[in-house]
Structures are given as C-alpha cells and as structure tokens.
C-alpha cells in the first residue's frame, strides 16, 4: 500500500474540517435548537403557540383595570372603570370634576387606586373668614345669620351651589338666566328655569333676595 505523504494528510484533514463546518451551518439554518440558543423557553405554556402568545400579552399589559366608586362633592357620582395605575385625581376627573364646595385639600389626589375602592370627596367646612365675621358683628351689636340672604343680582355660582336643592348645573342656569334678562326683579321669576320645582323655589326664597 502506498503511504500517504504529509501534504496529502493535511489536505484530507482540511477537507474533513470543511465538511464539519458545512454540516454545522446546515443544522443551524434548518432551525434545530434556535430557541435554546436564544434563551427562549416555552415550557410553561400549554404546548401551543397561541397559549404562549397569550401569556406574554397578559404580562405586558401592566395589570387589569380597576373599578372604583366616586361619591361626595363631585359633579357625577358613580362607579367607574379606570386603567391600572390610575390615581385618585383621575377618578375625580372621570366623575366630572369636583364641585365648587369640594374640599380637595383633605384627600390625597396622588394616591394610587385599588379595585373596589370608594373615593369620598368631602365638602368644605365653613371658612374661618365667615366665623370671624360673625364674631365681629356680634361685638359690634349686630349678628349676621350664617344663612343670611344672598343678593340674586350678584350671587356667584359658588354661593348658589350652597343652597339646598341647587347643584352646580342649576346654579349656572340661574346665572345664565340673570345675564340673558339683564337681571332678575323677583326670586319668583326663577321658576321659569327648567328643573326648578316648588320645593326648590321655597329654598330659593329663603336664601335669596333680589
């Protein structure tokens, strides 16, 4: 048998290495084990690509929506659904915003909402200025009542909103009616406004003056 020379051995070795490299590339291109190579595992799924995709979607959604009950000094109390991570301020805005009588300084608007939470927006307590004015009047010999009549010709929305049976919407309607008619000569004229019934008129007569 003819003995192979050293040069032939080198050539054969190079050919063998080349064959191995080509085989390795072919296996890689055919998709054998790419998931393992990239560090991706589907072992936690049900075995189908659909269930694996669903699991990724839930994880990336950042949690479910929260349902909260907003009540108190807001324009439209009710139950609302908000995205996870929302704050108390978002819930107040969703309920139409706070009324003129709301005391927002005593609730934490930055608090994060939790599912099933009830948010109660409190009303403002009587201001210190009103109390101080009452004391001053008493010292001077006259004591104005806390519910003294409000002048209809200059009443603000906030003042009208303090009358029983009058909310911010009706208060705005009264101001619009006053502006459209160049003033109001009598409290009884307000019964022309939609939504003001007999009971509300009695409250208006007790708290308003022309």
Legacy VTK file of the C-alpha trace (Angstrom):
# vtk DataFile Version 3.0
C-alpha trace
ASCII
DATASET POLYDATA
POINTS 210 float
0.000 0.000 0.000
1.200 3.411 -0.958
1.876 5.564 2.142
0.237 8.974 2.230
2.541 11.896 2.255
2.345 14.618 4.889
0.925 17.040 2.374
-1.912 14.664 1.488
-2.759 14.192 5.168
-3.034 17.944 5.606
-5.332 18.209 2.590
-7.595 15.412 3.833
-7.776 16.984 7.295
-8.729 20.346 5.834
-11.467 18.733 3.757
-12.851 16.953 6.837
-12.930 20.174 8.829
-14.694 21.943 5.992
-17.332 19.177 5.852
-17.933 19.520 9.606
-18.346 23.304 9.326
-20.787 22.988 6.430
-22.798 20.414 8.378
-22.947 22.632 11.447
-24.172 25.579 9.392
-26.801 23.439 7.727
-28.143 22.284 11.100
-28.289 25.872 12.336
-30.112 27.061 9.201
-32.647 24.197 9.414
-33.917 25.554 12.792
-32.545 22.893 15.101
-32.486 24.349 18.611
-32.775 28.129 17.853
-34.989 28.683 20.845
-32.388 27.222 23.175
-29.646 29.245 21.522
-31.566 32.473 22.122
-32.511 31.649 25.704
-36.259 31.354 24.942
-38.313 28.726 26.735
-41.927 27.714 26.140
-42.016 25.028 28.787
-44.529 26.990 30.915
-47.098 27.110 28.090
-49.719 24.565 27.174
-47.679 23.422 24.208
-49.305 25.621 21.545
-48.010 28.864 20.137
-51.362 30.545 20.843
-51.195 29.943 24.573
-47.600 31.122 24.712
-48.528 34.370 22.975
-51.405 34.900 25.383
-49.125 34.605 28.380
-46.783 37.249 27.004
-49.697 39.611 26.324
-51.028 39.439 29.883
-47.592 40.026 31.359
-47.056 43.091 29.207
-50.453 44.668 29.914
-49.364 46.013 33.307
-52.386 44.619 35.195
-56.162 44.747 34.886
-58.408 47.815 35.084
-59.721 48.923 38.471
-63.362 49.681 39.277
-63.959 52.429 41.850
-66.960 54.218 43.394
-66.655 58.023 43.345
-69.072 59.950 45.555
-69.343 63.105 47.628
-68.652 66.602 46.278
-68.287 65.606 42.597
-70.489 66.536 39.659
-71.423 62.988 38.590
-71.139 60.362 41.336
-70.971 56.763 40.170
-68.930 53.629 39.559
-66.139 53.991 37.009
-63.560 51.719 35.384
-60.054 53.171 35.026
-56.723 51.766 33.813
-54.470 50.077 36.348
-52.091 52.562 37.931
-54.586 55.443 37.887
-54.666 57.955 40.751
-57.459 59.459 42.852
-57.174 62.639 40.762
-58.003 60.612 37.625
-61.141 59.215 39.293
-62.304 62.696 40.344
-61.832 63.987 36.795
-63.677 60.955 35.393
-66.669 61.781 37.613
-66.994 65.246 36.074
-64.654 67.019 38.454
-65.138 68.380 41.949
-67.956 70.786 42.775
-67.367 74.327 43.978
-67.995 73.155 47.552
-65.424 70.328 47.435
-62.534 70.263 49.894
-59.722 68.757 47.835
-57.079 69.677 50.379
-58.175 66.867 52.681
-57.919 63.983 50.222
-54.784 62.545 48.665
-55.216 63.108 44.930
-51.911 61.334 44.229
-52.925 58.056 45.899
-52.965 55.043 43.586
-56.387 53.458 43.035
-57.215 49.900 44.085
-60.005 47.755 42.726
-63.250 48.157 44.675
-62.124 51.383 46.378
-64.648 54.073 47.336
-63.490 57.681 46.954
-65.440 60.225 49.001
-64.723 63.867 48.152
-65.641 65.919 51.251
-67.387 69.276 51.356
-65.586 72.319 52.684
-66.240 73.263 56.287
-67.429 76.845 56.957
-64.496 79.136 56.313
-62.649 80.898 59.112
-63.497 84.238 57.490
-67.231 83.626 57.896
-66.766 82.661 61.548
-64.575 85.704 62.174
-67.154 87.967 60.529
-69.888 86.568 62.760
-67.813 87.253 65.858
-67.047 90.806 64.695
-70.714 91.511 64.041
-71.629 90.216 67.475
-69.075 92.502 69.131
-70.455 95.480 67.210
-74.020 94.802 68.246
-75.210 93.054 65.063
-75.014 89.304 64.424
-75.486 88.310 60.772
-77.025 84.869 60.346
-74.872 82.171 58.813
-77.588 81.660 56.179
-78.227 85.343 55.513
-79.995 86.028 52.195
-77.776 86.216 49.126
-78.256 89.015 46.629
-79.591 87.467 43.443
-78.156 90.297 41.352
-74.575 89.488 42.416
-74.713 85.861 43.578
-71.811 83.720 42.354
-72.016 80.114 41.219
-70.310 79.030 44.451
-72.879 80.870 46.583
-75.832 79.473 44.655
-74.352 75.990 44.941
-74.687 76.181 48.748
-78.497 76.435 48.596
-80.388 73.195 49.252
-81.591 71.614 46.034
-79.257 73.703 43.850
-76.305 71.986 42.259
-73.631 73.474 40.013
-75.686 72.899 36.855
-78.807 74.681 38.160
-76.636 77.419 39.679
-75.131 78.062 36.251
-78.633 78.071 34.710
-79.690 80.785 37.205
-76.654 82.924 36.317
-77.322 82.459 32.588
-80.991 83.410 33.092
-79.955 86.535 35.017
-77.483 87.557 32.300
-79.961 86.950 29.469
-82.669 89.095 31.153
-80.373 91.839 32.369
-81.007 90.922 35.984
-83.862 89.349 37.960
-86.549 91.527 39.532
-88.006 88.820 41.734
-86.963 85.420 43.042
-90.258 84.059 41.700
-89.015 84.716 38.157
-86.638 81.776 38.595
-89.495 79.281 38.285
-89.137 79.777 34.527
-85.873 77.809 34.680
-86.218 74.128 33.817
-85.564 71.836 36.758
-86.627 74.259 39.481
-89.718 72.869 41.193
-91.850 74.104 44.108
-89.534 72.685 46.783
-86.511 74.322 45.202
-88.361 77.631 44.894
-89.044 77.594 48.645
-85.331 77.103 49.319
-84.502 79.938 46.901
-86.969 82.327 48.568
-85.409 81.585 51.949
-81.843 82.197 50.823
-82.098 84.777 48.036
-83.185 88.372 47.730
-83.468 90.461 44.524
LINES 1 211
210 0 1 2 3 4 5 6 7 8 9 10 11 12 13 14 15 16 17 18 19 20 21 22 23 24 25 26 27 28 29 30 31 32 33 34 35 36 37 38 39 40 41 42 43 44 45 46 47 48 49 50 51 52 53 54 55 56 57 58 59 60 61 62 63 64 65 66 67 68 69 70 71 72 73 74 75 76 77 78 79 80 81 82 83 84 85 86 87 88 89 90 91 92 93 94 95 96 97 98 99 100 101 102 103 104 105 106 107 108 109 110 111 112 113 114 115 116 117 118 119 120 121 122 123 124 125 126 127 128 129 130 131 132 133 134 135 136 137 138 139 140 141 142 143 144 145 146 147 148 149 150 151 152 153 154 155 156 157 158 159 160 161 162 163 164 165 166 167 168 169 170 171 172 173 174 175 176 177 178 179 180 181 182 183 184 185 186 187 188 189 190 191 192 193 194 195 196 197 198 199 200 201 202 203 204 205 206 207 208 209
